[in-house]
């Protein structure tokens, strides 16, 4: 599978899963559901245009085989958070996959996305699911029996190779951990969008449930929380901000209960944006003064709603209210005297800006972490100096989860900051010729190196990738 075609399939899966997500949150004729149907259709056409089956393909199969999301017989590279959405949807349909024909149109996709909301639990049988789709005019999407059963519509599975290998190495528990955080934030935002008070205690329970995986594999969690398209940036941004805040809490040696509180509060920092119209949140062009003022209300709106939730703490309200407050006073809103200030408000300002600069956004391209640090340092009135310094010590020039190329030509993944800002600890993943570096699971001594030590003093980080380097 060539890189262009693989990217096209990945883009389609992201859009398709995004449509399923929006369909579960909104009604069929909601602008976001309509937009996701159009984007999904465009991504499908792009896939066919990249030369699938020599340009003669008339369908694309997306399904689940051996617990993995597959596309036309190949495991999809990387642990997409999107996979969970589609796997869950297929389970409720008692199906093993979607055979999506080139004749599908946006209305059928929109009906399918809305069906996910209408469906509720699992259907009694696959035939019932097929009948329900037909009743809704969904005729260009065929449901397959589960993998291994007669009538499977997917092509025979490939025999492994590097495309399957990377997926097999992905720690499923950490993927699930990140997905649970993502789901928890999404549920909170959905509650606000529907005029309800978000369940802070419920999100706290999620944080406590995934705590163990974050203790052992926070770098991989940050890597997996990376989101590829701006459509998911509101929730995806909140998850990464939360994980970065947890990284700072760990570097400060906070007790576990306080670190959990920091993570939960940071996950909710943008919950007020659920009240902002999608047409403003996802606007690619500039906002008018009135529109910008409407967006800026999200901090106060979020704090107001959270104040009514029994699980919200003073730290929660401080973080939600103050993550846009600048050192020079030009931010928003004005903090009430009833909120005792701590370092966490200024820290969340830094984390929020850093994550936003290094992520996909409707109005800007993603920057490297080095460029993000340059922008933060140049904005003298924005960050409080002590907060910026704390974040710099915890994260380093290249944050955990970042993909880098070393001066040796090897590819690596950053696993920790060190006492040297520009010299992290890394796990080498590929040699200079691009071949994966094999090592025993759990035995990292052979691939993990600390660039701050004298032993590795002649090895530098030569380049950082905005996207993971291609194999």
N, C-alpha and C positions, 0 to 999 in steps of 0.2 A: 504494500500500500504506500504510494508516494506521499510526500509531505503535504502537497496541496490538497490532495483528496482527503487525507487524514484530518487536516485542519477544517475542511468543509464539513466532514461528518461531525467533528467535535463541536463546531459552531451550531450545526443543526440540533444536536442533542441538547446543547445548552438552551437554545431557544425553545425546543419542544418541551423540555422539563420546566422552563420558565412559564410556558403557557399552562401547563398542568398546575403549577403553583398558583398563578393568578386566577385560574379557573376555580380553585378551591377557596379563594378569598373573596372574589367578586362575582357578580352576575354575568350572564352570557353577553349582554350588550354593553358591558362596562368598557370604556375607552381602552383600558390597559389590556383587557382580554382581546379586543379587536386588534390592537396594535401587535400583541404577541402572536396572534394568528397570522398576520401579514408578515411579520419578521420570520416566523417559522417557515412559511411557504417560500419566502425569498431564500432562506438558507438551504432549503431542500433543492431549489432550482440551481443554486450555486454548486451543490454537491454533484448534481447530474452534469453541470457544465464543466466540471473539473476532469471529466473523462472516465467516470465510473463505467466499468465494463466496456471500455472502448467507445463510450459515448452512446451506447445502444441500450443501456439499462432503462427499464420502465418501472422499477420499484426499488425500495430500500427497506431492508429488514433490520429492525432494532429490537433486540430481545434479551432474555436472561438465560445463560447457560452455565451450569456449574457454579451458580451464585454470582456470576460476573455479567456485566452489561456488555453485549456484543453487537457489532454492526457488520452485517454480511459475512458472518463466520469468523470475525477477528475480534478479540477482546479490545475494548477501547483503552487507549493508553492513558495512564494516570487515574487516580481515584477521584473522579468527578463527583462533587456533591450532588450534581444532577442525577447521578445514577440512583440514589436512594429514592428520589421522587418517582422515577419511572418504575423501579422495581416494586415499590409499594402499590402504585396504580395497577400494574399488571397483576399483582397478587390479588387485589380486590376484584379484578376481572376474571380470575382463575385462568389466566393466559400466560403464555411463554414469550409473547412478543407481538409487535405491530409490523405487518407487512404494508408499507405505505406506498401507494401507487402514484406514478407521476401525474395522474389525472386529478389528484386531490386538490381541493380549492380551500380558500381561507374560511369559508362558512363551515365546511366540514371540520376543519381543525378547531374552530371556535366552539362548535357543538361538542366536540370531543373534550375540550378543556372544561366546558361547563358541566359535562356529564360527570366528571370527576367530583364536582361539588354535590351534584344531585345523588350520586351513588350511595354515599354513606359507607356501609360495611361491605363485605364480600357478597357477590351474587351467588345464587345457589349453584349454577353450572356455567360452563363456558358457552353453551348454546344460548342460555339466557342472556349473557353479555352480548353475544353476536346479534340476537334479536333486538336488544335495546339500542344497539348502535344503528341497526337498519331503520328502526322506528324514528330515529333522529336524523335520518338522511345521510348517515356516515357510511358511504358505500365504497369509498376508495381507500379505506383503512381496514385491513382484515386481521382478525385476532387469531393467533397461532395457539395450538395446544402447548402445554409446558414442554420444555426440553426433555428428550428421552421418551416421550409418548408418541404414538403413531400420529402422523399428520403434521409433525413439526415443520413449520414453514421456512425456517432458517436454512442456510446452506451448511454443509458439513463443517464442523469446527476445524480450524487450521491446527497444525501440529506443533504449536508453541512458537519458537523464534523469539526475537528480541521484543516484538510488540506485545507478546503475552507475558514475557518475563518481568517487565517492569511492573505490570499490574499485579502479578503474583507476589511481588515483594512488598506491596503496600500493606501496612499493618491495619487489618480490618477494624480492630478495636478503636484505633485513633480516628479512623474515618467516621465511625459511628459516634465517637465523642464529639467531633466537630459538627457533625450533622445535628446532634441533639442540641448543641448550643445555637446553631442556626435556626432550628425549629422553635426553640424557646424564645428567641428574639422575634421571630416571625409571628408567633402566637401573641406576644405582647403588642406588636404593632397592629395586628388584626383586631385585637380588642379595642385599641384606641380608635381605629378607623370605624369601628362599629359603635362608638360612643360609650364603651364600657371601660371600667377601671382595670388596668393591667394587673395580672396576678404576680406580684413580686415574689411572694412566697413560693409559687410554683417554679419560677425561674431559679430561685435559690436552691430548690430541691434538685434541679437539673445540674447546677454547678457542683453540688455536693456529690451527685452521682458520678460525674465524669472526672472528679478531682484526681483520682489515682492515675488516669491516663495522662492528664496534664502534668502531673509530677514527673512522670517517667519520659514523656515524649512531647514536651511543649514545642521544640523546634519543628517536628513533623506536623504538629497541629497547626502552627502558623503557616507552614507551607501549604497544607491542604485547604486552609481557609482562604487562600488566594482566590480571587474571583476574576474571571476573564472578560466579563462584559459589564458595561455600566448599568444595564438593566437591573442587576442585582446589587447595586452598590449600597443602597440604604441599609439592608440587613447584613450583607457581606462586610461592609465597612464597620458596622457595629461589632461584629464578631472579632474582626482583626484588632480593632481598638481595644476590646476587652482582653484579648490575649497579650497584646503589647503592655497593657496596664498590669496584667498579672506578672509579666516578665519583670517589670520595675518593682512590683511588690516583693517578688522573690529576691531580687538583688538587694533590697533593703532589709531582708531577713524578717519580714512580718510574720506573725503567727498565722497559722492556717485559716482560722476563722476570719481574721482581718483581710487576708489575701482573697478569700472567697467573697467577702463583702465588696472589695475593690473590683473584682471581676464582674460580679452581678450588677453593680452600679454602672460600670463602664459599658456593659452590654446594652443598658437601657438609655444611654446618654442621648440618643437621637429619637426616642420613642415618640416625641411630639411631632415628628415629621409625618406620622401617619395621618395627621390632620391637614397636612398641606396637599393641595391638589396635585395629582400626578403630572398634570400639564406644566406645572412649575418645577417640580423636582427633576423631571427628565428633559427640561428645556435645553436645547443645545446652544441657543442664542442667548443674548443678554436679557436680564430681567429689568422691568421698569422699576422706578423707586417704590411705587405702591406694591408691586409684586415682591420685591426684595423684602420690604417690611413685613409682608405676609409670611414669607419663609422664615424670617428671623423670629417670629413668634413661637417657633417650635420649642425653644428652650423653656419659656415660661409655660406654654401649654403642657409640655411633658411633666414639668415639676408640679403643676397644679393637679394633674391626674394622678401622679404617683403619691402625692401627699394624702390622697384618699385611700391608698392601698395599705393594709396593715403591715406588710412586710418591708415597706420603704423605711430607710434609715436617714439620719442627717447627712451621711456621706452620699447616699443616693441622690438626695435633693441638691446637694452642693455640686456634684459632678454634672447633673443634668442642667442646672442653671448656669454654671460658670465655664463650660467648656468652650465658649466663644468670647470670654472676657479677656481682653488684651491688657498687657502691662501698662500701656500708655492711656488706657481708659477709652479707647475708640471701639471696643467690642460691644457686645450686648449679652444679656440685659444688665441693668443695675441690680446688684445683689442686695437683698433685704438684710437688715441687721439681725434678723432671727436665724440666719444661716451662719454658723461659726466657720470662718475660713480655715482651711488646712492646705497642705501642699498639693492635694489631689486635684483641686480645681485647675491651678496653673499647669500641673502635669498633664491633665487631660487635654488642655489647650494644645500642648506640644504634640501629644500622641495623635490627636485628631487631625492636626495639620499634616504631620508626617505621613500618616496612613493615606490621607486624601491625596497628597502629592504623588504618592507611589502607586496609586490605584487608577483603574479605569473610571472616568467620570464623563457625564454627558457633554461637558464643555471643555475638556482638556485631555491631552494624551498623558499616559502614564510616564512618570519620571523615574530615573534610577535613584537609589537611596542617596548616593553621593550628591546628586543635584538637589534632592530634597533638603539635605543638611545645609547646602550652600544657601538655599532660599530662607531657611529658618534662621541661619546666622546673620544674613543680611537684613532681616526684618527686626531691627533693634527694639522697636517698641512693642513687638508682639509677645514674645516669650519672656517669662520671668527667668533670669539667668540661672538661679539655683535649680529650677525645674528642668531647664534645658540641659544642664550639666548632669542631673540625675538620669535623665533619659539617655543621654549620650553614653554614660558609663554602663547602663544596663543593656543597651542595644548595640553600640559600636557603629562604625561606618557602614558595615554590611550586616543587616539584621538577620537573626536566626531564620532559617528556611530559605534564604537567598541562594541563588545558583551563581557560582563564580567560576572564572577560568584562572588558573594559577600560572605563574611565570614559567612553570615547567611544561605547560601545555595541557596538564590534567584538568578535568572538570571536577568540581566539588560542591558540596552543600554546606552552608554555614550552620554550625550546631551550637555555638556559644560565643558571646563576647569575651574578651580578655582584658587585662589591664592596659593593653595597647589598643587605642581607638581604632586603628586601621589594620590590625592584625588579629583576626578572629581565629577560633578553633574551627576546623572544617573537617568534613568527612569526604574523602576522595571517592568519586563515583565512576569516573571513566579515565582511562589512561590517555596519553597524548595522541594516540591514534584513534581515539573515540570508542574503544572497546570497554564495556563495563568491567569494573574491578570487582572480582569475586571475593567474598569473605564469608565466614561462618556467621549465621544470624546470632546476634548478641555479642560477638567477638569483634570489637571495633579497633583494637590496638593496631591492627595491620593497615587500617585505612584512615584513621582519625589522627590528625596532626594539629599541633598548637603553634601557629605562626608567630606567637609572641616569645617563644623559647629560643635559646641560642642554637639548638640543634637545627631549627628550620629558619634561621635568620636570613638565608640566601633565597628563600622562596617568598614571593609576593603575590597579592591578588592583582592580576593583570586586567581583569574585566569583570563586570557584573552584568548578568542578563536580566532584562525586564521580563522576558519569558524564559522558561527553562531552555537550555541549549538543546538543539536537535541532536539526536543520536547520529 
